Amino acid sequence: MRPLSSLSISTRLRAGALALAVLALSACDDSTGSSGEIFRVDVNPVSATLNVGSSQQMLATAVNPSGRILGSRSVTWASSTPAVATISSEGLVSAVAGGTTTISATIGGESSEVTLTVLFPAQSVTLAPAAGQATTIRQEGSVSIVPTILANGAPVTGRQIEWTSSNPAVARVNAAGVVSGLTDGTTTITARTVVGGVEGTIPVTVSGPPVVATVTLAVASNRYIGNGQTEQINATARAASGTVLSLTGRTVVWSSSNAGNASVSGTGLVTMNTATGTSNIGVTVDGVAQTAAITVVGSPVLANNTPVVLSLADGDSTSYVIEVPAGTDSLIATITGGTGDPDIYVRPPTGTICTPFLSGSNETCRFTNPVVGRWRIYVEAWPTGGAANGVSLNVRLVDNP
């Protein structure tokens, strides 16, 4: 046999390599075999809204079972209602009249459908506040703006609208057309149709602080007040958002349920007019009443280191107040002598209450460096201990030199 030349060997090697390349390309070709099988047809956009007279290009692609998009395939397009919209063989939709139609794309026997809505073009957008509302609002107030859209000579609904505020620092507007006031000023609210871009505007003015929604009361230090003493009651007004509002410029009216017992000034300063008794202190701000009144209790004033003798029926109690001045080193409160099983309670303006709860009629509460202010001294005849008679109550304020 004749030996092969080096040229023949090279030629045969190149031929073999070419055959392998052809086989590899054949294996990757999705147009034949199982990999070219059409699993579904995707249509884009998946839905569309057009104005009468406008057009939209539709695209359709075939996808195999593994999710790979197949190469170029012939597409058959159809519209279920050509009177609403037609579609060309290239997938170009033309809107003819108002209504809806189904656009279908078929490739290799597989089909997919999308819904197309055709609208008459918006001719105008008119804006107005909702019934009973106004375009002048207060800070933290709101107004709903209602759009009226005309198309084909008649009002229409269901149009998508984009809302904007020309001055969002004054008032903002949400996707529903609700305008919320932030600070004094004027802004222009615009409603623009997404399809067609027709818009309407309306000015909104924000003027004045927020409306009072709630009012609460708090005692400055102690609601137990001695005869002739005073106590400041503080009112806090809040808007619906919870924002604390200034009382300046608002109508604030204070009241007492028993002015003979405790009177209240126009600034909330309570004066106790009797040694005992209770009064409910209330207030209204711009006509809004407080959520809970403050009950002030009249109590006798104890003099320093001056005992008083108590007689209490079973379960009864009594209270006193004493003023602790600055520089006091100790406060010592005691009950001694007598009969029964009374208990003493000593409440400082701030801090922990002293409650010994001992058997018998001898108890002591001692405070070092007591807080300055009005202290309440409360004595109760323990309900199971019977009446407490002849019990001596004394409070000493010690100022060490």
Beta strands, then each sheet from edge to edge (+ up, - down):
strand 1: 40-44
strand 2: 47-51
strand 3: 55-57
strand 4: 59-63
strand 5: 76-79
strand 6: 85-87
strand 7: 92-95
strand 8: 99-107
strand 9: 110-119
strand 10: 122-129
strand 11: 136-137
strand 12: 142-151
strand 13: 154-156
strand 14: 161-165
strand 15: 171-173
strand 16: 178-181
strand 17: 185-193
strand 18: 199-206
strand 19: 214-219
strand 20: 224-226
strand 21: 230-238
strand 22: 244-245
strand 23: 252-256
strand 24: 262-264
strand 25: 269-272
strand 26: 277-285
strand 27: 288-289
strand 28: 294-299
strand 29: 308-312
strand 30: 317-324
strand 31: 330-336
strand 32: 342-347
strand 33: 363-368
strand 34: 373-381
strand 35: 388-398
sheet 1: 1+ 4-
sheet 2: 2+ 9+ 8- 5+
sheet 3: 3+ 7- 6+
sheet 4: 10+ 12- 13+
sheet 5: 10+ 12- 16+ 15-
sheet 6: 11+ 18+ 17- 14+
sheet 7: 19+ 21- 22+
sheet 8: 19+ 21- 25+ 24-
sheet 9: 20+ 28+ 26- 23+
sheet 10: 20+ 28+ 26- 27+
sheet 11: 29+ 35- 31+ 33-
sheet 12: 30+ 34- 32+
end
